[in-house]
Amino acid sequence: MAARILVVEDEGIVRKDIQSTLEKLGHVVVGGAADGATAIEIAERERPEMVLMDIMLKGDMSGIEAAMTIRGQLGLPVIFLTAYSDEATLSRARIAEPYGYIVKPFKAIEVQTAIEIALHKHAQDAEVVRERNKLHELATSKPPEPLFLKHEGRQVRVAPEEVYFISALKDYFSVHLKDRRYVVHGTMKHIESRLPSDKFMRIHRSFIVRIDKIAAVDAPHVIMEDDKGSIPIGDSYYGDLLKRLEGK
């Protein structure tokens, strides 16, 4: 299991030895740092998958402080390098929640084992966080309220998830579903206010679309799923649409 790794060690000879060992094991060394501030800077720029960090860094910032910053701000797993395995040292290091320790002098097999265990544990932790966030979202989110549309003299209930797009027709608007459509008296502004904003977007003064029903963007149009045709994109809406589609 190859990984992109940042090495933080203030002893130059030791740092080069670690980098050489990692490269022989098939890993990619994204950079080396001798102090905490430089380590944070490289981590922010390169976003490695793993950081090997000396606990006893020289300078204003200890390895523990640097590890806490990297873990807290970037969510990267850190393995501590240390020549000291006494309880006092390890007790101080635990506050940074490292994913393992490598005691100097080290053997290549010890380095590889520590990295594999840390990467596996970090992947498991990330999955737990994703599942927890998903459950929280499900527990706190409310299903979109159905739309009641006055069509041909009666109130028709329409679930928002069934809607592909809405188009303006002078004093009316047309709600397009997969196999039917409803023509309703009213304004686009009014129907837009009744739609969940995280699912729908105005892409033209005469069109509102459901974002997850867009199959492709072929500027200056979007292509809708299920052969529902293409819809023009207004110049003033194009930038915002791309940001939504790219998750920005």
CYANA upper distance limits for C-alpha pairs under 8 A (distance plus 0.5 A):
  1 MET  CA    116 GLU  CA      7.50
  2 ALA  CA     25 LEU  CA      8.40
  2 ALA  CA     26 GLY  CA      6.24
  2 ALA  CA     27 HIS  CA      5.25
  2 ALA  CA     28 VAL  CA      7.82
  3 ALA  CA     27 HIS  CA      5.59
  3 ALA  CA     28 VAL  CA      6.63
  3 ALA  CA     48 PRO  CA      8.44
  3 ALA  CA     49 GLU  CA      6.65
  3 ALA  CA     50 MET  CA      7.69
  4 ARG  CA     27 HIS  CA      6.64
  4 ARG  CA     28 VAL  CA      5.20
  4 ARG  CA     29 VAL  CA      6.34
  4 ARG  CA     30 VAL  CA      6.65
  4 ARG  CA     48 PRO  CA      5.58
  4 ARG  CA     49 GLU  CA      5.79
  4 ARG  CA     50 MET  CA      7.03
  5 ILE  CA     27 HIS  CA      7.61
  5 ILE  CA     28 VAL  CA      6.59
  5 ILE  CA     29 VAL  CA      5.42
  5 ILE  CA     30 VAL  CA      6.27
  5 ILE  CA     31 GLY  CA      8.07
  5 ILE  CA     48 PRO  CA      5.84
  5 ILE  CA     49 GLU  CA      6.50
  5 ILE  CA     50 MET  CA      5.35
  5 ILE  CA     51 VAL  CA      6.11
  5 ILE  CA     52 LEU  CA      7.74
  6 LEU  CA     29 VAL  CA      6.36
  6 LEU  CA     30 VAL  CA      5.99
  6 LEU  CA     31 GLY  CA      5.77
  6 LEU  CA     32 GLY  CA      6.51
  6 LEU  CA     33 ALA  CA      8.44
  6 LEU  CA     39 ALA  CA      8.36
  6 LEU  CA     42 ILE  CA      8.43
  6 LEU  CA     43 ALA  CA      7.73
  6 LEU  CA     48 PRO  CA      6.74
  6 LEU  CA     50 MET  CA      6.95
  6 LEU  CA     51 VAL  CA      5.27
  6 LEU  CA     52 LEU  CA      6.71
  7 VAL  CA     15 ARG  CA      7.41
  7 VAL  CA     18 ILE  CA      8.06
  7 VAL  CA     19 GLN  CA      7.53
  7 VAL  CA     29 VAL  CA      7.80
  7 VAL  CA     31 GLY  CA      6.94
  7 VAL  CA     32 GLY  CA      5.30
  7 VAL  CA     33 ALA  CA      6.89
  7 VAL  CA     51 VAL  CA      6.55
  7 VAL  CA     52 LEU  CA      5.45
  7 VAL  CA     53 MET  CA      6.81
  8 VAL  CA     15 ARG  CA      7.72
  8 VAL  CA     32 GLY  CA      6.22
  8 VAL  CA     33 ALA  CA      5.18
  8 VAL  CA     34 ALA  CA      6.25
  8 VAL  CA     35 ASP  CA      7.47
  8 VAL  CA     36 GLY  CA      8.20
  8 VAL  CA     39 ALA  CA      6.84
  8 VAL  CA     51 VAL  CA      7.94
  8 VAL  CA     52 LEU  CA      6.52
  8 VAL  CA     53 MET  CA      5.24
  8 VAL  CA     54 ASP  CA      6.50
  9 GLU  CA     14 VAL  CA      7.64
  9 GLU  CA     15 ARG  CA      5.85
  9 GLU  CA     32 GLY  CA      8.04
  9 GLU  CA     33 ALA  CA      6.78
  9 GLU  CA     34 ALA  CA      5.59
  9 GLU  CA     35 ASP  CA      7.78
  9 GLU  CA     53 MET  CA      6.95
  9 GLU  CA     54 ASP  CA      5.72
  9 GLU  CA     57 LEU  CA      7.37
 10 ASP  CA     15 ARG  CA      7.73
 10 ASP  CA     33 ALA  CA      7.68
 10 ASP  CA     34 ALA  CA      4.50
 10 ASP  CA     35 ASP  CA      6.80
 10 ASP  CA     54 ASP  CA      8.10
 10 ASP  CA     57 LEU  CA      6.42
 10 ASP  CA     58 LYS  CA      7.09
 11 GLU  CA     15 ARG  CA      6.57
 11 GLU  CA     34 ALA  CA      7.67
 12 GLY  CA     16 LYS  CA      6.72
 12 GLY  CA     34 ALA  CA      8.09
 13 ILE  CA     17 ASP  CA      6.71
 14 VAL  CA     18 ILE  CA      6.70
 15 ARG  CA     19 GLN  CA      6.69
 15 ARG  CA     32 GLY  CA      7.74
 16 LYS  CA     20 SER  CA      6.53
 17 ASP  CA     21 THR  CA      6.68
 18 ILE  CA     22 LEU  CA      6.68
 19 GLN  CA     23 GLU  CA      6.72
 19 GLN  CA     29 VAL  CA      7.00
 20 SER  CA     24 LYS  CA      6.72
 21 THR  CA     25 LEU  CA      6.81
 21 THR  CA    108 ALA  CA      6.88
 22 LEU  CA     26 GLY  CA      6.98
 22 LEU  CA     27 HIS  CA      5.84
 22 LEU  CA     28 VAL  CA      7.75
 22 LEU  CA     29 VAL  CA      7.69
 23 GLU  CA     27 HIS  CA      5.56
 23 GLU  CA     28 VAL  CA      6.62
 23 GLU  CA     29 VAL  CA      7.47
 25 LEU  CA    108 ALA  CA      8.27
 25 LEU  CA    112 GLN  CA      7.80
 30 VAL  CA     46 GLU  CA      7.27
 30 VAL  CA     48 PRO  CA      7.33
 31 GLY  CA     42 ILE  CA      7.51
 32 GLY  CA     39 ALA  CA      8.08
 33 ALA  CA     38 THR  CA      6.32
 33 ALA  CA     39 ALA  CA      5.81
 33 ALA  CA     42 ILE  CA      8.47
 34 ALA  CA     38 THR  CA      7.71
 34 ALA  CA     39 ALA  CA      7.99
 34 ALA  CA     57 LEU  CA      7.95
 35 ASP  CA     39 ALA  CA      6.77
 35 ASP  CA     57 LEU  CA      6.73
 35 ASP  CA     58 LYS  CA      7.17
 35 ASP  CA     59 GLY  CA      7.18
 35 ASP  CA     61 MET  CA      7.76
 35 ASP  CA     63 GLY  CA      8.46
 36 GLY  CA     40 ILE  CA      6.76
 36 GLY  CA     57 LEU  CA      7.80
 36 GLY  CA     59 GLY  CA      8.50
 36 GLY  CA     61 MET  CA      6.03
 36 GLY  CA     62 SER  CA      7.10
 36 GLY  CA     63 GLY  CA      6.80
 36 GLY  CA     65 GLU  CA      8.22
 36 GLY  CA     66 ALA  CA      5.54
 37 ALA  CA     41 GLU  CA      6.83
 37 ALA  CA     61 MET  CA      7.76
 37 ALA  CA     66 ALA  CA      7.76
 38 THR  CA     42 ILE  CA      6.67
 39 ALA  CA     43 ALA  CA      6.53
 39 ALA  CA     66 ALA  CA      7.90
 40 ILE  CA     44 GLU  CA      6.61
 40 ILE  CA     66 ALA  CA      7.30
 40 ILE  CA     69 THR  CA      7.99
 40 ILE  CA     70 ILE  CA      6.72
 41 GLU  CA     45 ARG  CA      6.82
 42 ILE  CA     46 GLU  CA      6.31
 42 ILE  CA     47 ARG  CA      8.23
 43 ALA  CA     47 ARG  CA      5.60
 43 ALA  CA     48 PRO  CA      6.85
 43 ALA  CA     70 ILE  CA      7.77
 44 GLU  CA     74 LEU  CA      7.76
 47 ARG  CA     74 LEU  CA      8.41
 48 PRO  CA     76 LEU  CA      8.08
 49 GLU  CA     76 LEU  CA      7.05
 49 GLU  CA     77 PRO  CA      7.75
 49 GLU  CA    119 LEU  CA      8.49
 50 MET  CA     76 LEU  CA      6.78
 50 MET  CA     77 PRO  CA      5.92
 50 MET  CA     78 VAL  CA      6.55
 50 MET  CA     79 ILE  CA      8.16
 50 MET  CA    115 ILE  CA      8.41
 50 MET  CA    119 LEU  CA      8.10
 51 VAL  CA     76 LEU  CA      7.76
 51 VAL  CA     77 PRO  CA      6.89
 51 VAL  CA     78 VAL  CA      5.25
 51 VAL  CA     79 ILE  CA      6.71
 52 LEU  CA     78 VAL  CA      6.41
 52 LEU  CA     79 ILE  CA      5.41
 52 LEU  CA     80 PHE  CA      6.34
 52 LEU  CA     81 LEU  CA      6.98
 53 MET  CA     63 GLY  CA      6.70
 53 MET  CA     67 ALA  CA      7.69
 53 MET  CA     78 VAL  CA      7.20
 53 MET  CA     79 ILE  CA      6.60
 53 MET  CA     80 PHE  CA      5.31
 53 MET  CA     81 LEU  CA      6.01
 54 ASP  CA     63 GLY  CA      6.18
 54 ASP  CA     80 PHE  CA      6.12
 54 ASP  CA     81 LEU  CA      4.89
 54 ASP  CA     82 THR  CA      6.34
 55 ILE  CA     62 SER  CA      7.17
 55 ILE  CA     63 GLY  CA      4.84
 55 ILE  CA     64 ILE  CA      6.31
 55 ILE  CA     80 PHE  CA      6.51
 55 ILE  CA     81 LEU  CA      6.61
 55 ILE  CA     82 THR  CA      6.33
 55 ILE  CA     93 ALA  CA      7.85
 56 MET  CA     62 SER  CA      6.61
 56 MET  CA     63 GLY  CA      6.33
 56 MET  CA     82 THR  CA      7.78
 57 LEU  CA     61 MET  CA      7.69
 57 LEU  CA     62 SER  CA      5.63
 57 LEU  CA     63 GLY  CA      5.83
 58 LYS  CA     62 SER  CA      7.36
 61 MET  CA     65 GLU  CA      6.61
 61 MET  CA     66 ALA  CA      7.05
 62 SER  CA     66 ALA  CA      6.79
 63 GLY  CA     67 ALA  CA      6.45
 64 ILE  CA     68 MET  CA      6.70
 64 ILE  CA     92 ARG  CA      8.35
 64 ILE  CA     93 ALA  CA      6.43
 64 ILE  CA     95 ILE  CA      8.42
 64 ILE  CA     96 ALA  CA      6.56
 65 GLU  CA     69 THR  CA      6.85
 65 GLU  CA     96 ALA  CA      8.03
 66 ALA  CA     70 ILE  CA      6.71
 67 ALA  CA     71 ARG  CA      6.42
 67 ALA  CA     78 VAL  CA      7.00
 67 ALA  CA     96 ALA  CA      6.64
 67 ALA  CA     98 PRO  CA      8.41
 68 MET  CA     72 GLY  CA      6.31
 68 MET  CA     95 ILE  CA      8.41
 68 MET  CA     96 ALA  CA      5.39
 68 MET  CA     97 GLU  CA      8.33
 69 THR  CA     73 GLN  CA      6.31
 69 THR  CA     74 LEU  CA      8.35
 70 ILE  CA     74 LEU  CA      5.89
 70 ILE  CA     75 GLY  CA      7.14
 70 ILE  CA     76 LEU  CA      6.80
 71 ARG  CA     75 GLY  CA      4.99
 71 ARG  CA     76 LEU  CA      5.60
 71 ARG  CA     77 PRO  CA      6.95
 71 ARG  CA     78 VAL  CA      7.78
 71 ARG  CA     96 ALA  CA      8.16
 77 PRO  CA     98 PRO  CA      7.37
 77 PRO  CA     99 TYR  CA      6.62
 77 PRO  CA    118 ALA  CA      7.68
 77 PRO  CA    119 LEU  CA      8.14
 77 PRO  CA    122 HIS  CA      7.07
 78 VAL  CA     98 PRO  CA      5.74
 78 VAL  CA     99 TYR  CA      6.21
 78 VAL  CA    100 GLY  CA      7.91
 79 ILE  CA     98 PRO  CA      6.09
 79 ILE  CA     99 TYR  CA      5.84
 79 ILE  CA    100 GLY  CA      5.32
 79 ILE  CA    101 TYR  CA      5.95
 79 ILE  CA    102 ILE  CA      7.68
 79 ILE  CA    114 ALA  CA      8.29
 79 ILE  CA    115 ILE  CA      8.27
 79 ILE  CA    118 ALA  CA      8.07
 80 PHE  CA     98 PRO  CA      7.22
 80 PHE  CA     99 TYR  CA      8.50
 80 PHE  CA    100 GLY  CA      6.87
 80 PHE  CA    101 TYR  CA      5.26
 80 PHE  CA    102 ILE  CA      6.69
 81 LEU  CA    101 TYR  CA      6.46
 81 LEU  CA    102 ILE  CA      5.44
 81 LEU  CA    103 VAL  CA      6.47
 81 LEU  CA    104 LYS  CA      7.35
 82 THR  CA    101 TYR  CA      7.80
 82 THR  CA    102 ILE  CA      6.91
 82 THR  CA    103 VAL  CA      5.57
 82 THR  CA    104 LYS  CA      6.30
 83 ALA  CA    103 VAL  CA      5.99
 83 ALA  CA    104 LYS  CA      5.23
 83 ALA  CA    105 PRO  CA      7.63
 84 TYR  CA     89 THR  CA      7.21
 84 TYR  CA    103 VAL  CA      7.61
 84 TYR  CA    104 LYS  CA      8.48
 85 SER  CA     89 THR  CA      7.18
 85 SER  CA     90 LEU  CA      7.06
 85 SER  CA    103 VAL  CA      7.43
 86 ASP  CA     90 LEU  CA      6.92
 87 GLU  CA     91 SER  CA      6.32
 88 ALA  CA     92 ARG  CA      6.96
 89 THR  CA     93 ALA  CA      6.83
 90 LEU  CA     94 ARG  CA      6.69
 91 SER  CA     95 ILE  CA      8.11
 93 ALA  CA     97 GLU  CA      7.94
 93 ALA  CA     98 PRO  CA      7.96
 94 ARG  CA     98 PRO  CA      7.08
 99 TYR  CA    118 ALA  CA      5.67
 99 TYR  CA    121 LYS  CA      8.09
 99 TYR  CA    122 HIS  CA      8.20
100 GLY  CA    114 ALA  CA      6.84
100 GLY  CA    118 ALA  CA      7.02
101 TYR  CA    114 ALA  CA      7.70
102 ILE  CA    106 PHE  CA      7.34
102 ILE  CA    110 GLU  CA      7.68
102 ILE  CA    111 VAL  CA      7.12
102 ILE  CA    114 ALA  CA      7.62
106 PHE  CA    110 GLU  CA      7.10
106 PHE  CA    111 VAL  CA      7.59
107 LYS  CA    111 VAL  CA      7.01
108 ALA  CA    112 GLN  CA      6.73
109 ILE  CA    113 THR  CA      6.53
110 GLU  CA    114 ALA  CA      6.61
111 VAL  CA    115 ILE  CA      6.73
112 GLN  CA    116 GLU  CA      6.68
113 THR  CA    117 ILE  CA      6.67
114 ALA  CA    118 ALA  CA      6.59
115 ILE  CA    119 LEU  CA      6.57
116 GLU  CA    120 HIS  CA      6.64
117 ILE  CA    121 LYS  CA      6.62
118 ALA  CA    122 HIS  CA      6.47
119 LEU  CA    123 ALA  CA      6.65
120 HIS  CA    124 GLN  CA      6.82
121 LYS  CA    125 ASP  CA      6.64
122 HIS  CA    126 ALA  CA      6.60
123 ALA  CA    127 GLU  CA      6.75
124 GLN  CA    128 VAL  CA      6.79
125 ASP  CA    129 VAL  CA      6.83
126 ALA  CA    130 ARG  CA      6.75
127 GLU  CA    131 GLU  CA      6.67
128 VAL  CA    132 ARG  CA      6.56
129 VAL  CA    133 ASN  CA      6.57
130 ARG  CA    134 LYS  CA      6.59
131 GLU  CA    135 LEU  CA      6.63
132 ARG  CA    136 HIS  CA      6.61
133 ASN  CA    137 GLU  CA      6.56
134 LYS  CA    138 LEU  CA      6.69
135 LEU  CA    139 ALA  CA      6.52
136 HIS  CA    140 THR  CA      6.57
137 GLU  CA    141 SER  CA      6.15
144 PRO  CA    159 ALA  CA      8.28
144 PRO  CA    160 PRO  CA      7.28
144 PRO  CA    196 PRO  CA      7.31
145 GLU  CA    159 ALA  CA      7.86
145 GLU  CA    160 PRO  CA      8.07
146 PRO  CA    157 ARG  CA      6.81
146 PRO  CA    158 VAL  CA      6.14
146 PRO  CA    159 ALA  CA      5.16
146 PRO  CA    160 PRO  CA      6.71
147 LEU  CA    156 VAL  CA      8.43
147 LEU  CA    157 ARG  CA      6.10
147 LEU  CA    158 VAL  CA      5.51
147 LEU  CA    159 ALA  CA      6.62
147 LEU  CA    160 PRO  CA      7.23
147 LEU  CA    194 ARG  CA      8.18
148 PHE  CA    155 GLN  CA      6.24
148 PHE  CA    156 VAL  CA      5.80
148 PHE  CA    157 ARG  CA      4.99
148 PHE  CA    158 VAL  CA      6.72
149 LEU  CA    154 ARG  CA      8.45
149 LEU  CA    155 GLN  CA      5.80
149 LEU  CA    156 VAL  CA      5.58
149 LEU  CA    157 ARG  CA      6.92
149 LEU  CA    158 VAL  CA      7.86
149 LEU  CA    182 TYR  CA      8.47
149 LEU  CA    184 VAL  CA      7.23
150 LYS  CA    154 ARG  CA      5.90
150 LYS  CA    155 GLN  CA      4.97
150 LYS  CA    156 VAL  CA      6.69
150 LYS  CA    184 VAL  CA      6.64
150 LYS  CA    185 HIS  CA      8.23
151 HIS  CA    155 GLN  CA      6.73
151 HIS  CA    156 VAL  CA      7.04
151 HIS  CA    182 TYR  CA      6.96
151 HIS  CA    183 VAL  CA      6.97
151 HIS  CA    184 VAL  CA      6.30
158 VAL  CA    162 GLU  CA      7.66
158 VAL  CA    163 VAL  CA      8.42
159 ALA  CA    163 VAL  CA      7.77
160 PRO  CA    195 LEU  CA      7.68
162 GLU  CA    177 LEU  CA      6.29
162 GLU  CA    178 LYS  CA      7.60
163 VAL  CA    175 VAL  CA      7.39
163 VAL  CA    176 HIS  CA      6.45
163 VAL  CA    177 LEU  CA      5.28
163 VAL  CA    178 LYS  CA      7.88
163 VAL  CA    210 ARG  CA      7.39
164 TYR  CA    175 VAL  CA      8.42
164 TYR  CA    176 HIS  CA      6.23
164 TYR  CA    177 LEU  CA      6.04
164 TYR  CA    178 LYS  CA      7.45
164 TYR  CA    209 VAL  CA      6.64
164 TYR  CA    210 ARG  CA      6.00
164 TYR  CA    213 LYS  CA      6.55
164 TYR  CA    224 MET  CA      8.11
164 TYR  CA    228 LYS  CA      8.45
165 PHE  CA    175 VAL  CA      6.87
165 PHE  CA    176 HIS  CA      5.96
165 PHE  CA    177 LEU  CA      7.96
165 PHE  CA    207 PHE  CA      7.52
165 PHE  CA    208 ILE  CA      6.05
165 PHE  CA    209 VAL  CA      4.70
165 PHE  CA    210 ARG  CA      6.41
166 ILE  CA    173 PHE  CA      7.26
166 ILE  CA    174 SER  CA      6.03
166 ILE  CA    175 VAL  CA      5.15
166 ILE  CA    176 HIS  CA      6.43
166 ILE  CA    207 PHE  CA      6.13
166 ILE  CA    208 ILE  CA      5.59
166 ILE  CA    209 VAL  CA      6.88
167 SER  CA    173 PHE  CA      6.07
167 SER  CA    174 SER  CA      5.71
167 SER  CA    175 VAL  CA      7.30
167 SER  CA    176 HIS  CA      8.48
167 SER  CA    188 MET  CA      8.43
167 SER  CA    206 SER  CA      6.01
167 SER  CA    207 PHE  CA      5.14
167 SER  CA    208 ILE  CA      7.12
168 ALA  CA    172 TYR  CA      6.75
168 ALA  CA    173 PHE  CA      4.90
168 ALA  CA    174 SER  CA      6.87
168 ALA  CA    187 THR  CA      8.15
168 ALA  CA    188 MET  CA      6.94
168 ALA  CA    206 SER  CA      5.36
168 ALA  CA    207 PHE  CA      7.00
169 LEU  CA    173 PHE  CA      5.58
169 LEU  CA    174 SER  CA      7.45
171 ASP  CA    185 HIS  CA      6.64
171 ASP  CA    186 GLY  CA      6.40
171 ASP  CA    187 THR  CA      6.93
172 TYR  CA    183 VAL  CA      7.20
172 TYR  CA    184 VAL  CA      5.97
172 TYR  CA    185 HIS  CA      4.78
172 TYR  CA    186 GLY  CA      5.58
172 TYR  CA    187 THR  CA      6.86
173 PHE  CA    183 VAL  CA      6.33
173 PHE  CA    184 VAL  CA      5.99
173 PHE  CA    185 HIS  CA      6.96
173 PHE  CA    186 GLY  CA      6.92
173 PHE  CA    187 THR  CA      7.13
173 PHE  CA    188 MET  CA      7.09
174 SER  CA    181 ARG  CA      7.10
174 SER  CA    182 TYR  CA      6.07
174 SER  CA    183 VAL  CA      4.90
174 SER  CA    184 VAL  CA      6.75
175 VAL  CA    181 ARG  CA      5.84
175 VAL  CA    182 TYR  CA      5.62
175 VAL  CA    183 VAL  CA      6.90
175 VAL  CA    184 VAL  CA      8.27
176 HIS  CA    180 ARG  CA      6.88
176 HIS  CA    181 ARG  CA      4.92
176 HIS  CA    182 TYR  CA      7.25
177 LEU  CA    181 ARG  CA      6.02
178 LYS  CA    226 ASP  CA      7.97
178 LYS  CA    228 LYS  CA      8.09
186 GLY  CA    190 HIS  CA      7.44
186 GLY  CA    191 ILE  CA      8.14
187 THR  CA    191 ILE  CA      7.11
188 MET  CA    192 GLU  CA      6.40
188 MET  CA    206 SER  CA      8.05
189 LYS  CA    193 SER  CA      6.82
190 HIS  CA    194 ARG  CA      7.30
191 ILE  CA    195 LEU  CA      7.13
192 GLU  CA    202 ARG  CA      8.44
192 GLU  CA    208 ILE  CA      8.04
195 LEU  CA    199 LYS  CA      8.30
195 LEU  CA    200 PHE  CA      7.19
196 PRO  CA    200 PHE  CA      6.81
197 SER  CA    201 MET  CA      7.24
199 LYS  CA    210 ARG  CA      6.20
199 LYS  CA    211 ILE  CA      6.27
199 LYS  CA    212 ASP  CA      7.74
200 PHE  CA    208 ILE  CA      7.21
200 PHE  CA    209 VAL  CA      6.08
200 PHE  CA    210 ARG  CA      4.89
200 PHE  CA    211 ILE  CA      6.16
201 MET  CA    208 ILE  CA      5.98
201 MET  CA    209 VAL  CA      6.07
201 MET  CA    210 ARG  CA      7.02
201 MET  CA    211 ILE  CA      7.24
201 MET  CA    241 LEU  CA      8.33
202 ARG  CA    207 PHE  CA      6.54
202 ARG  CA    208 ILE  CA      4.73
202 ARG  CA    209 VAL  CA      6.94
202 ARG  CA    237 TYR  CA      7.94
203 ILE  CA    207 PHE  CA      6.55
203 ILE  CA    208 ILE  CA      6.46
203 ILE  CA    209 VAL  CA      7.58
203 ILE  CA    232 PRO  CA      8.20
203 ILE  CA    233 ILE  CA      5.81
203 ILE  CA    234 GLY  CA      6.50
203 ILE  CA    237 TYR  CA      5.74
203 ILE  CA    238 TYR  CA      7.49
203 ILE  CA    241 LEU  CA      7.37
204 HIS  CA    208 ILE  CA      7.49
204 HIS  CA    232 PRO  CA      7.31
204 HIS  CA    233 ILE  CA      5.89
204 HIS  CA    234 GLY  CA      4.99
204 HIS  CA    237 TYR  CA      7.04
205 ARG  CA    234 GLY  CA      7.58
207 PHE  CA    231 ILE  CA      8.03
209 VAL  CA    213 LYS  CA      8.13
209 VAL  CA    214 ILE  CA      8.34
210 ARG  CA    214 ILE  CA      7.63
211 ILE  CA    245 LEU  CA      8.25
213 LYS  CA    224 MET  CA      6.36
213 LYS  CA    225 GLU  CA      6.00
214 ILE  CA    222 VAL  CA      7.09
214 ILE  CA    223 ILE  CA      6.49
214 ILE  CA    224 MET  CA      5.10
214 ILE  CA    225 GLU  CA      6.39
215 ALA  CA    222 VAL  CA      8.05
215 ALA  CA    223 ILE  CA      6.03
215 ALA  CA    224 MET  CA      5.67
215 ALA  CA    225 GLU  CA      5.58
216 ALA  CA    222 VAL  CA      6.34
216 ALA  CA    223 ILE  CA      5.60
216 ALA  CA    224 MET  CA      7.56
217 VAL  CA    221 HIS  CA      6.64
217 VAL  CA    222 VAL  CA      4.91
217 VAL  CA    223 ILE  CA      6.56
218 ASP  CA    222 VAL  CA      6.21
218 ASP  CA    223 ILE  CA      7.48
219 ALA  CA    233 ILE  CA      7.85
220 PRO  CA    232 PRO  CA      6.40
220 PRO  CA    233 ILE  CA      5.88
220 PRO  CA    234 GLY  CA      8.22
221 HIS  CA    230 SER  CA      6.48
221 HIS  CA    231 ILE  CA      5.72
221 HIS  CA    232 PRO  CA      4.80
221 HIS  CA    233 ILE  CA      5.75
222 VAL  CA    230 SER  CA      5.93
222 VAL  CA    231 ILE  CA      5.82
222 VAL  CA    232 PRO  CA      7.04
222 VAL  CA    233 ILE  CA      7.48
223 ILE  CA    228 LYS  CA      8.19
223 ILE  CA    229 GLY  CA      6.46
223 ILE  CA    230 SER  CA      4.93
223 ILE  CA    231 ILE  CA      7.11
224 MET  CA    228 LYS  CA      5.85
224 MET  CA    229 GLY  CA      6.22
224 MET  CA    230 SER  CA      6.55
224 MET  CA    231 ILE  CA      8.19
225 GLU  CA    229 GLY  CA      8.38
233 ILE  CA    237 TYR  CA      7.17
233 ILE  CA    238 TYR  CA      6.66
234 GLY  CA    238 TYR  CA      6.78
237 TYR  CA    241 LEU  CA      6.67
238 TYR  CA    242 LEU  CA      6.87
239 GLY  CA    243 LYS  CA      6.92
240 ASP  CA    244 ARG  CA      6.80
241 LEU  CA    245 LEU  CA      6.74
242 LEU  CA    246 GLU  CA      6.53
243 LYS  CA    247 GLY  CA      6.55
243 LYS  CA    248 LYS  CA      5.46
244 ARG  CA    248 LYS  CA      6.49
